[in-house]
Structures are given as structure tokens and as C-alpha cells.
Amino acid sequence: MDLSDLRTIVTIVSFIAFVGVVFWAYSQEQKARFDDAANLPFVDDDEGVYTTELKAKQGGRHE
């Protein structure tokens, strides 16, 4: 095995990894997660996800 064979194998493995990431990113299972992430800049700081989760853990109390 020489250097060109190694380069060919690395290229093929990289391409397969790229195609796998593309299929993962565009799968329907990830759509809701990515939609939530896309809306994060528009979440009000006072009523953000962290604050809502914190209120739920505290039993709804707001301090």
C-alpha cells in the first residue's frame, strides 16, 4: 500500500462521513430539534427555556 492508496481510502471514508452527516441533518427526527434551536435568538431572556425549567423544578414559585 502506497501513499496514493491511503489518500484514496481517506477520501472515500470522508465522503461517506459527509453523506452520513447530511442524511442525519435532514432527517425528519431532527426537524423539531433544529426548529427549536433556530428560534433561540428570539426567546425573551426573562421567560427563556432555562427560566421555565427552573420554575418547574421549584414547583412554580417565582422569586
LUMLUMDREN-2810 file (N, C-alpha, C; in Angstrom, 1 decimal):
<atoms>
<atom><aa>M</aa><ch>A</ch><at>N</at><xx>0.9</xx><yy>-1.2</yy><zz>0.0</zz></atom>
<atom><aa>M</aa><ch>A</ch><at>CA</at><xx>0.0</xx><yy>0.0</yy><zz>0.0</zz></atom>
<atom><aa>M</aa><ch>A</ch><at>C</at><xx>0.9</xx><yy>1.2</yy><zz>0.0</zz></atom>
<atom><aa>D</aa><ch>A</ch><at>N</at><xx>0.7</xx><yy>2.1</yy><zz>-1.0</zz></atom>
<atom><aa>D</aa><ch>A</ch><at>CA</at><xx>1.5</xx><yy>3.3</yy><zz>-1.0</zz></atom>
<atom><aa>D</aa><ch>A</ch><at>C</at><xx>0.6</xx><yy>4.5</yy><zz>-0.6</zz></atom>
<atom><aa>L</aa><ch>A</ch><at>N</at><xx>1.2</xx><yy>5.7</yy><zz>-0.7</zz></atom>
<atom><aa>L</aa><ch>A</ch><at>CA</at><xx>0.6</xx><yy>6.9</yy><zz>-0.2</zz></atom>
<atom><aa>L</aa><ch>A</ch><at>C</at><xx>-0.7</xx><yy>7.2</yy><zz>-1.0</zz></atom>
<atom><aa>S</aa><ch>A</ch><at>N</at><xx>-0.8</xx><yy>6.9</yy><zz>-2.3</zz></atom>
<atom><aa>S</aa><ch>A</ch><at>CA</at><xx>-2.0</xx><yy>7.2</yy><zz>-3.1</zz></atom>
<atom><aa>S</aa><ch>A</ch><at>C</at><xx>-3.1</xx><yy>6.3</yy><zz>-2.6</zz></atom>
<atom><aa>D</aa><ch>A</ch><at>N</at><xx>-2.9</xx><yy>5.1</yy><zz>-2.3</zz></atom>
<atom><aa>D</aa><ch>A</ch><at>CA</at><xx>-3.9</xx><yy>4.2</yy><zz>-1.8</zz></atom>
<atom><aa>D</aa><ch>A</ch><at>C</at><xx>-4.5</xx><yy>4.8</yy><zz>-0.4</zz></atom>
<atom><aa>L</aa><ch>A</ch><at>N</at><xx>-3.6</xx><yy>5.2</yy><zz>0.4</zz></atom>
<atom><aa>L</aa><ch>A</ch><at>CA</at><xx>-4.1</xx><yy>5.8</yy><zz>1.7</zz></atom>
<atom><aa>L</aa><ch>A</ch><at>C</at><xx>-4.9</xx><yy>7.0</yy><zz>1.5</zz></atom>
<atom><aa>R</aa><ch>A</ch><at>N</at><xx>-4.5</xx><yy>7.9</yy><zz>0.5</zz></atom>
<atom><aa>R</aa><ch>A</ch><at>CA</at><xx>-5.3</xx><yy>9.1</yy><zz>0.2</zz></atom>
<atom><aa>R</aa><ch>A</ch><at>C</at><xx>-6.6</xx><yy>8.7</yy><zz>-0.3</zz></atom>
<atom><aa>T</aa><ch>A</ch><at>N</at><xx>-6.7</xx><yy>7.7</yy><zz>-1.1</zz></atom>
<atom><aa>T</aa><ch>A</ch><at>CA</at><xx>-8.0</xx><yy>7.3</yy><zz>-1.7</zz></atom>
<atom><aa>T</aa><ch>A</ch><at>C</at><xx>-8.9</xx><yy>6.8</yy><zz>-0.6</zz></atom>
<atom><aa>I</aa><ch>A</ch><at>N</at><xx>-8.4</xx><yy>6.0</yy><zz>0.3</zz></atom>
<atom><aa>I</aa><ch>A</ch><at>CA</at><xx>-9.2</xx><yy>5.4</yy><zz>1.4</zz></atom>
<atom><aa>I</aa><ch>A</ch><at>C</at><xx>-9.7</xx><yy>6.6</yy><zz>2.3</zz></atom>
<atom><aa>V</aa><ch>A</ch><at>N</at><xx>-8.8</xx><yy>7.5</yy><zz>2.6</zz></atom>
<atom><aa>V</aa><ch>A</ch><at>CA</at><xx>-9.2</xx><yy>8.7</yy><zz>3.5</zz></atom>
<atom><aa>V</aa><ch>A</ch><at>C</at><xx>-10.3</xx><yy>9.5</yy><zz>2.7</zz></atom>
<atom><aa>T</aa><ch>A</ch><at>N</at><xx>-10.2</xx><yy>9.7</yy><zz>1.5</zz></atom>
<atom><aa>T</aa><ch>A</ch><at>CA</at><xx>-11.2</xx><yy>10.4</yy><zz>0.7</zz></atom>
<atom><aa>T</aa><ch>A</ch><at>C</at><xx>-12.5</xx><yy>9.7</yy><zz>0.7</zz></atom>
<atom><aa>I</aa><ch>A</ch><at>N</at><xx>-12.5</xx><yy>8.4</yy><zz>0.5</zz></atom>
<atom><aa>I</aa><ch>A</ch><at>CA</at><xx>-13.8</xx><yy>7.7</yy><zz>0.5</zz></atom>
<atom><aa>I</aa><ch>A</ch><at>C</at><xx>-14.4</xx><yy>7.7</yy><zz>1.9</zz></atom>
<atom><aa>V</aa><ch>A</ch><at>N</at><xx>-13.6</xx><yy>7.5</yy><zz>2.9</zz></atom>
<atom><aa>V</aa><ch>A</ch><at>CA</at><xx>-14.2</xx><yy>7.5</yy><zz>4.3</zz></atom>
<atom><aa>V</aa><ch>A</ch><at>C</at><xx>-14.7</xx><yy>8.9</yy><zz>4.6</zz></atom>
<atom><aa>S</aa><ch>A</ch><at>N</at><xx>-14.0</xx><yy>9.9</yy><zz>4.2</zz></atom>
<atom><aa>S</aa><ch>A</ch><at>CA</at><xx>-14.5</xx><yy>11.3</yy><zz>4.5</zz></atom>
<atom><aa>S</aa><ch>A</ch><at>C</at><xx>-15.8</xx><yy>11.6</yy><zz>3.7</zz></atom>
<atom><aa>F</aa><ch>A</ch><at>N</at><xx>-15.9</xx><yy>11.1</yy><zz>2.5</zz></atom>
<atom><aa>F</aa><ch>A</ch><at>CA</at><xx>-17.2</xx><yy>11.3</yy><zz>1.7</zz></atom>
<atom><aa>F</aa><ch>A</ch><at>C</at><xx>-18.3</xx><yy>10.6</yy><zz>2.4</zz></atom>
<atom><aa>I</aa><ch>A</ch><at>N</at><xx>-18.1</xx><yy>9.3</yy><zz>2.8</zz></atom>
<atom><aa>I</aa><ch>A</ch><at>CA</at><xx>-19.2</xx><yy>8.6</yy><zz>3.5</zz></atom>
<atom><aa>I</aa><ch>A</ch><at>C</at><xx>-19.6</xx><yy>9.3</yy><zz>4.8</zz></atom>
<atom><aa>A</aa><ch>A</ch><at>N</at><xx>-18.6</xx><yy>9.8</yy><zz>5.5</zz></atom>
<atom><aa>A</aa><ch>A</ch><at>CA</at><xx>-19.0</xx><yy>10.5</yy><zz>6.8</zz></atom>
<atom><aa>A</aa><ch>A</ch><at>C</at><xx>-19.8</xx><yy>11.8</yy><zz>6.4</zz></atom>
<atom><aa>F</aa><ch>A</ch><at>N</at><xx>-19.4</xx><yy>12.5</yy><zz>5.4</zz></atom>
<atom><aa>F</aa><ch>A</ch><at>CA</at><xx>-20.1</xx><yy>13.7</yy><zz>4.9</zz></atom>
<atom><aa>F</aa><ch>A</ch><at>C</at><xx>-21.6</xx><yy>13.3</yy><zz>4.6</zz></atom>
<atom><aa>V</aa><ch>A</ch><at>N</at><xx>-21.8</xx><yy>12.3</yy><zz>3.8</zz></atom>
<atom><aa>V</aa><ch>A</ch><at>CA</at><xx>-23.1</xx><yy>11.9</yy><zz>3.4</zz></atom>
<atom><aa>V</aa><ch>A</ch><at>C</at><xx>-23.9</xx><yy>11.5</yy><zz>4.6</zz></atom>
<atom><aa>G</aa><ch>A</ch><at>N</at><xx>-23.3</xx><yy>10.8</yy><zz>5.6</zz></atom>
<atom><aa>G</aa><ch>A</ch><at>CA</at><xx>-24.0</xx><yy>10.4</yy><zz>6.8</zz></atom>
<atom><aa>G</aa><ch>A</ch><at>C</at><xx>-24.5</xx><yy>11.6</yy><zz>7.6</zz></atom>
<atom><aa>V</aa><ch>A</ch><at>N</at><xx>-23.6</xx><yy>12.6</yy><zz>7.7</zz></atom>
<atom><aa>V</aa><ch>A</ch><at>CA</at><xx>-24.0</xx><yy>13.9</yy><zz>8.4</zz></atom>
<atom><aa>V</aa><ch>A</ch><at>C</at><xx>-25.1</xx><yy>14.6</yy><zz>7.7</zz></atom>
<atom><aa>V</aa><ch>A</ch><at>N</at><xx>-25.1</xx><yy>14.6</yy><zz>6.4</zz></atom>
<atom><aa>V</aa><ch>A</ch><at>CA</at><xx>-26.2</xx><yy>15.3</yy><zz>5.6</zz></atom>
<atom><aa>V</aa><ch>A</ch><at>C</at><xx>-27.5</xx><yy>14.5</yy><zz>5.8</zz></atom>
<atom><aa>F</aa><ch>A</ch><at>N</at><xx>-27.5</xx><yy>13.2</yy><zz>5.7</zz></atom>
<atom><aa>F</aa><ch>A</ch><at>CA</at><xx>-28.7</xx><yy>12.5</yy><zz>6.0</zz></atom>
<atom><aa>F</aa><ch>A</ch><at>C</at><xx>-29.2</xx><yy>12.7</yy><zz>7.4</zz></atom>
<atom><aa>W</aa><ch>A</ch><at>N</at><xx>-28.3</xx><yy>12.7</yy><zz>8.4</zz></atom>
<atom><aa>W</aa><ch>A</ch><at>CA</at><xx>-28.7</xx><yy>13.0</yy><zz>9.8</zz></atom>
<atom><aa>W</aa><ch>A</ch><at>C</at><xx>-29.3</xx><yy>14.4</yy><zz>9.9</zz></atom>
<atom><aa>A</aa><ch>A</ch><at>N</at><xx>-28.7</xx><yy>15.4</yy><zz>9.3</zz></atom>
<atom><aa>A</aa><ch>A</ch><at>CA</at><xx>-29.2</xx><yy>16.7</yy><zz>9.5</zz></atom>
<atom><aa>A</aa><ch>A</ch><at>C</at><xx>-30.5</xx><yy>17.0</yy><zz>8.8</zz></atom>
<atom><aa>Y</aa><ch>A</ch><at>N</at><xx>-30.8</xx><yy>16.3</yy><zz>7.7</zz></atom>
<atom><aa>Y</aa><ch>A</ch><at>CA</at><xx>-32.1</xx><yy>16.5</yy><zz>7.0</zz></atom>
<atom><aa>Y</aa><ch>A</ch><at>C</at><xx>-33.1</xx><yy>15.4</yy><zz>7.3</zz></atom>
<atom><aa>S</aa><ch>A</ch><at>N</at><xx>-32.9</xx><yy>14.6</yy><zz>8.3</zz></atom>
<atom><aa>S</aa><ch>A</ch><at>CA</at><xx>-33.9</xx><yy>13.6</yy><zz>8.7</zz></atom>
<atom><aa>S</aa><ch>A</ch><at>C</at><xx>-35.0</xx><yy>14.3</yy><zz>9.4</zz></atom>
<atom><aa>Q</aa><ch>A</ch><at>N</at><xx>-36.2</xx><yy>13.7</yy><zz>9.4</zz></atom>
<atom><aa>Q</aa><ch>A</ch><at>CA</at><xx>-37.4</xx><yy>14.2</yy><zz>10.0</zz></atom>
<atom><aa>Q</aa><ch>A</ch><at>C</at><xx>-37.3</xx><yy>14.2</yy><zz>11.5</zz></atom>
<atom><aa>E</aa><ch>A</ch><at>N</at><xx>-36.5</xx><yy>13.3</yy><zz>12.1</zz></atom>
<atom><aa>E</aa><ch>A</ch><at>CA</at><xx>-36.4</xx><yy>13.2</yy><zz>13.5</zz></atom>
<atom><aa>E</aa><ch>A</ch><at>C</at><xx>-35.7</xx><yy>14.4</yy><zz>14.1</zz></atom>
<atom><aa>Q</aa><ch>A</ch><at>N</at><xx>-34.9</xx><yy>15.1</yy><zz>13.3</zz></atom>
<atom><aa>Q</aa><ch>A</ch><at>CA</at><xx>-34.1</xx><yy>16.2</yy><zz>13.8</zz></atom>
<atom><aa>Q</aa><ch>A</ch><at>C</at><xx>-34.8</xx><yy>17.5</yy><zz>13.6</zz></atom>
<atom><aa>K</aa><ch>A</ch><at>N</at><xx>-35.9</xx><yy>17.5</yy><zz>12.8</zz></atom>
<atom><aa>K</aa><ch>A</ch><at>CA</at><xx>-36.5</xx><yy>18.8</yy><zz>12.4</zz></atom>
<atom><aa>K</aa><ch>A</ch><at>C</at><xx>-37.0</xx><yy>19.6</yy><zz>13.6</zz></atom>
<atom><aa>A</aa><ch>A</ch><at>N</at><xx>-37.7</xx><yy>19.0</yy><zz>14.6</zz></atom>
<atom><aa>A</aa><ch>A</ch><at>CA</at><xx>-38.2</xx><yy>19.7</yy><zz>15.7</zz></atom>
<atom><aa>A</aa><ch>A</ch><at>C</at><xx>-37.1</xx><yy>20.3</yy><zz>16.5</zz></atom>
<atom><aa>R</aa><ch>A</ch><at>N</at><xx>-36.0</xx><yy>19.5</yy><zz>16.7</zz></atom>
<atom><aa>R</aa><ch>A</ch><at>CA</at><xx>-34.9</xx><yy>20.0</yy><zz>17.5</zz></atom>
<atom><aa>R</aa><ch>A</ch><at>C</at><xx>-34.2</xx><yy>21.2</yy><zz>16.8</zz></atom>
<atom><aa>F</aa><ch>A</ch><at>N</at><xx>-34.1</xx><yy>21.1</yy><zz>15.5</zz></atom>
<atom><aa>F</aa><ch>A</ch><at>CA</at><xx>-33.4</xx><yy>22.2</yy><zz>14.8</zz></atom>
<atom><aa>F</aa><ch>A</ch><at>C</at><xx>-34.3</xx><yy>23.5</yy><zz>14.8</zz></atom>
<atom><aa>D</aa><ch>A</ch><at>N</at><xx>-35.7</xx><yy>23.3</yy><zz>14.7</zz></atom>
<atom><aa>D</aa><ch>A</ch><at>CA</at><xx>-36.6</xx><yy>24.4</yy><zz>14.7</zz></atom>
<atom><aa>D</aa><ch>A</ch><at>C</at><xx>-36.5</xx><yy>25.1</yy><zz>16.1</zz></atom>
<atom><aa>D</aa><ch>A</ch><at>N</at><xx>-36.4</xx><yy>24.3</yy><zz>17.1</zz></atom>
<atom><aa>D</aa><ch>A</ch><at>CA</at><xx>-36.3</xx><yy>24.9</yy><zz>18.5</zz></atom>
<atom><aa>D</aa><ch>A</ch><at>C</at><xx>-35.0</xx><yy>25.7</yy><zz>18.6</zz></atom>
<atom><aa>A</aa><ch>A</ch><at>N</at><xx>-33.9</xx><yy>25.2</yy><zz>18.1</zz></atom>
<atom><aa>A</aa><ch>A</ch><at>CA</at><xx>-32.6</xx><yy>25.9</yy><zz>18.1</zz></atom>
<atom><aa>A</aa><ch>A</ch><at>C</at><xx>-32.6</xx><yy>27.1</yy><zz>17.2</zz></atom>
<atom><aa>A</aa><ch>A</ch><at>N</at><xx>-33.4</xx><yy>27.1</yy><zz>16.1</zz></atom>
<atom><aa>A</aa><ch>A</ch><at>CA</at><xx>-33.4</xx><yy>28.3</yy><zz>15.3</zz></atom>
<atom><aa>A</aa><ch>A</ch><at>C</at><xx>-34.2</xx><yy>29.4</yy><zz>15.9</zz></atom>
<atom><aa>N</aa><ch>A</ch><at>N</at><xx>-35.1</xx><yy>29.1</yy><zz>16.8</zz></atom>
<atom><aa>N</aa><ch>A</ch><at>CA</at><xx>-35.9</xx><yy>30.2</yy><zz>17.5</zz></atom>
<atom><aa>N</aa><ch>A</ch><at>C</at><xx>-35.2</xx><yy>30.7</yy><zz>18.8</zz></atom>
<atom><aa>L</aa><ch>A</ch><at>N</at><xx>-34.1</xx><yy>30.1</yy><zz>19.2</zz></atom>
<atom><aa>L</aa><ch>A</ch><at>CA</at><xx>-33.5</xx><yy>30.5</yy><zz>20.4</zz></atom>
<atom><aa>L</aa><ch>A</ch><at>C</at><xx>-33.1</xx><yy>32.0</yy><zz>20.5</zz></atom>
<atom><aa>P</aa><ch>A</ch><at>N</at><xx>-32.7</xx><yy>32.6</yy><zz>19.4</zz></atom>
<atom><aa>P</aa><ch>A</ch><at>CA</at><xx>-32.4</xx><yy>34.1</yy><zz>19.5</zz></atom>
<atom><aa>P</aa><ch>A</ch><at>C</at><xx>-33.6</xx><yy>34.9</yy><zz>19.8</zz></atom>
<atom><aa>F</aa><ch>A</ch><at>N</at><xx>-34.8</xx><yy>34.4</yy><zz>19.6</zz></atom>
<atom><aa>F</aa><ch>A</ch><at>CA</at><xx>-36.0</xx><yy>35.2</yy><zz>19.8</zz></atom>
<atom><aa>F</aa><ch>A</ch><at>C</at><xx>-36.7</xx><yy>35.0</yy><zz>21.1</zz></atom>
<atom><aa>V</aa><ch>A</ch><at>N</at><xx>-36.1</xx><yy>34.1</yy><zz>21.9</zz></atom>
<atom><aa>V</aa><ch>A</ch><at>CA</at><xx>-36.6</xx><yy>33.8</yy><zz>23.2</zz></atom>
<atom><aa>V</aa><ch>A</ch><at>C</at><xx>-36.3</xx><yy>35.0</yy><zz>24.2</zz></atom>
<atom><aa>D</aa><ch>A</ch><at>N</at><xx>-37.3</xx><yy>35.5</yy><zz>24.9</zz></atom>
<atom><aa>D</aa><ch>A</ch><at>CA</at><xx>-37.1</xx><yy>36.6</yy><zz>25.8</zz></atom>
<atom><aa>D</aa><ch>A</ch><at>C</at><xx>-36.2</xx><yy>36.1</yy><zz>27.0</zz></atom>
<atom><aa>D</aa><ch>A</ch><at>N</at><xx>-35.2</xx><yy>36.8</yy><zz>27.4</zz></atom>
<atom><aa>D</aa><ch>A</ch><at>CA</at><xx>-34.4</xx><yy>36.4</yy><zz>28.5</zz></atom>
<atom><aa>D</aa><ch>A</ch><at>C</at><xx>-35.1</xx><yy>36.2</yy><zz>29.8</zz></atom>
<atom><aa>D</aa><ch>A</ch><at>N</at><xx>-36.1</xx><yy>36.9</yy><zz>30.1</zz></atom>
<atom><aa>D</aa><ch>A</ch><at>CA</at><xx>-36.9</xx><yy>36.7</yy><zz>31.3</zz></atom>
<atom><aa>D</aa><ch>A</ch><at>C</at><xx>-37.7</xx><yy>35.5</yy><zz>31.3</zz></atom>
<atom><aa>E</aa><ch>A</ch><at>N</at><xx>-38.1</xx><yy>35.1</yy><zz>30.2</zz></atom>
<atom><aa>E</aa><ch>A</ch><at>CA</at><xx>-39.0</xx><yy>33.9</yy><zz>30.1</zz></atom>
<atom><aa>E</aa><ch>A</ch><at>C</at><xx>-38.4</xx><yy>32.8</yy><zz>29.2</zz></atom>
<atom><aa>G</aa><ch>A</ch><at>N</at><xx>-37.1</xx><yy>32.6</yy><zz>29.3</zz></atom>
<atom><aa>G</aa><ch>A</ch><at>CA</at><xx>-36.4</xx><yy>31.7</yy><zz>28.4</zz></atom>
<atom><aa>G</aa><ch>A</ch><at>C</at><xx>-36.6</xx><yy>30.3</yy><zz>28.9</zz></atom>
<atom><aa>V</aa><ch>A</ch><at>N</at><xx>-36.0</xx><yy>29.4</yy><zz>28.2</zz></atom>
<atom><aa>V</aa><ch>A</ch><at>CA</at><xx>-36.2</xx><yy>27.9</yy><zz>28.5</zz></atom>
<atom><aa>V</aa><ch>A</ch><at>C</at><xx>-35.6</xx><yy>27.6</yy><zz>29.8</zz></atom>
<atom><aa>Y</aa><ch>A</ch><at>N</at><xx>-34.5</xx><yy>28.2</yy><zz>30.2</zz></atom>
<atom><aa>Y</aa><ch>A</ch><at>CA</at><xx>-33.9</xx><yy>27.9</yy><zz>31.5</zz></atom>
<atom><aa>Y</aa><ch>A</ch><at>C</at><xx>-34.8</xx><yy>28.4</yy><zz>32.6</zz></atom>
<atom><aa>T</aa><ch>A</ch><at>N</at><xx>-35.4</xx><yy>29.6</yy><zz>32.5</zz></atom>
<atom><aa>T</aa><ch>A</ch><at>CA</at><xx>-36.2</xx><yy>30.1</yy><zz>33.5</zz></atom>
<atom><aa>T</aa><ch>A</ch><at>C</at><xx>-37.5</xx><yy>29.2</yy><zz>33.7</zz></atom>
<atom><aa>T</aa><ch>A</ch><at>N</at><xx>-38.0</xx><yy>28.8</yy><zz>32.6</zz></atom>
<atom><aa>T</aa><ch>A</ch><at>CA</at><xx>-39.2</xx><yy>27.9</yy><zz>32.6</zz></atom>
<atom><aa>T</aa><ch>A</ch><at>C</at><xx>-38.9</xx><yy>26.6</yy><zz>33.3</zz></atom>
<atom><aa>E</aa><ch>A</ch><at>N</at><xx>-37.7</xx><yy>26.0</yy><zz>33.0</zz></atom>
<atom><aa>E</aa><ch>A</ch><at>CA</at><xx>-37.4</xx><yy>24.7</yy><zz>33.6</zz></atom>
<atom><aa>E</aa><ch>A</ch><at>C</at><xx>-37.1</xx><yy>25.0</yy><zz>35.1</zz></atom>
<atom><aa>L</aa><ch>A</ch><at>N</at><xx>-36.5</xx><yy>26.1</yy><zz>35.4</zz></atom>
<atom><aa>L</aa><ch>A</ch><at>CA</at><xx>-36.2</xx><yy>26.4</yy><zz>36.8</zz></atom>
<atom><aa>L</aa><ch>A</ch><at>C</at><xx>-37.5</xx><yy>26.5</yy><zz>37.6</zz></atom>
<atom><aa>K</aa><ch>A</ch><at>N</at><xx>-38.5</xx><yy>27.2</yy><zz>37.1</zz></atom>
<atom><aa>K</aa><ch>A</ch><at>CA</at><xx>-39.8</xx><yy>27.4</yy><zz>37.7</zz></atom>
<atom><aa>K</aa><ch>A</ch><at>C</at><xx>-40.4</xx><yy>26.0</yy><zz>37.9</zz></atom>
<atom><aa>A</aa><ch>A</ch><at>N</at><xx>-40.3</xx><yy>25.1</yy><zz>37.0</zz></atom>
<atom><aa>A</aa><ch>A</ch><at>CA</at><xx>-40.9</xx><yy>23.8</yy><zz>37.1</zz></atom>
<atom><aa>A</aa><ch>A</ch><at>C</at><xx>-40.3</xx><yy>23.0</yy><zz>38.2</zz></atom>
<atom><aa>K</aa><ch>A</ch><at>N</at><xx>-39.0</xx><yy>23.1</yy><zz>38.3</zz></atom>
<atom><aa>K</aa><ch>A</ch><at>CA</at><xx>-38.2</xx><yy>22.4</yy><zz>39.4</zz></atom>
<atom><aa>K</aa><ch>A</ch><at>C</at><xx>-38.6</xx><yy>23.0</yy><zz>40.7</zz></atom>
<atom><aa>Q</aa><ch>A</ch><at>N</at><xx>-38.9</xx><yy>24.2</yy><zz>40.8</zz></atom>
<atom><aa>Q</aa><ch>A</ch><at>CA</at><xx>-39.2</xx><yy>24.9</yy><zz>42.1</zz></atom>
<atom><aa>Q</aa><ch>A</ch><at>C</at><xx>-40.7</xx><yy>24.8</yy><zz>42.4</zz></atom>
<atom><aa>G</aa><ch>A</ch><at>N</at><xx>-41.4</xx><yy>24.1</yy><zz>41.6</zz></atom>
<atom><aa>G</aa><ch>A</ch><at>CA</at><xx>-42.8</xx><yy>23.9</yy><zz>41.9</zz></atom>
<atom><aa>G</aa><ch>A</ch><at>C</at><xx>-43.7</xx><yy>25.1</yy><zz>41.5</zz></atom>
<atom><aa>G</aa><ch>A</ch><at>N</at><xx>-43.2</xx><yy>25.9</yy><zz>40.5</zz></atom>
<atom><aa>G</aa><ch>A</ch><at>CA</at><xx>-43.9</xx><yy>27.0</yy><zz>40.0</zz></atom>
<atom><aa>G</aa><ch>A</ch><at>C</at><xx>-43.7</xx><yy>28.3</yy><zz>40.7</zz></atom>
<atom><aa>R</aa><ch>A</ch><at>N</at><xx>-42.9</xx><yy>28.3</yy><zz>41.8</zz></atom>
<atom><aa>R</aa><ch>A</ch><at>CA</at><xx>-42.6</xx><yy>29.5</yy><zz>42.5</zz></atom>
<atom><aa>R</aa><ch>A</ch><at>C</at><xx>-41.7</xx><yy>30.5</yy><zz>41.6</zz></atom>
<atom><aa>H</aa><ch>A</ch><at>N</at><xx>-42.0</xx><yy>31.7</yy><zz>41.8</zz></atom>
<atom><aa>H</aa><ch>A</ch><at>CA</at><xx>-41.2</xx><yy>32.7</yy><zz>41.1</zz></atom>
<atom><aa>H</aa><ch>A</ch><at>C</at><xx>-40.6</xx><yy>33.7</yy><zz>42.1</zz></atom>
<atom><aa>E</aa><ch>A</ch><at>N</at><xx>-39.3</xx><yy>33.7</yy><zz>42.2</zz></atom>
<atom><aa>E</aa><ch>A</ch><at>CA</at><xx>-38.6</xx><yy>34.6</yy><zz>43.2</zz></atom>
<atom><aa>E</aa><ch>A</ch><at>C</at><xx>-38.0</xx><yy>35.8</yy><zz>42.6</zz></atom>
</atoms>
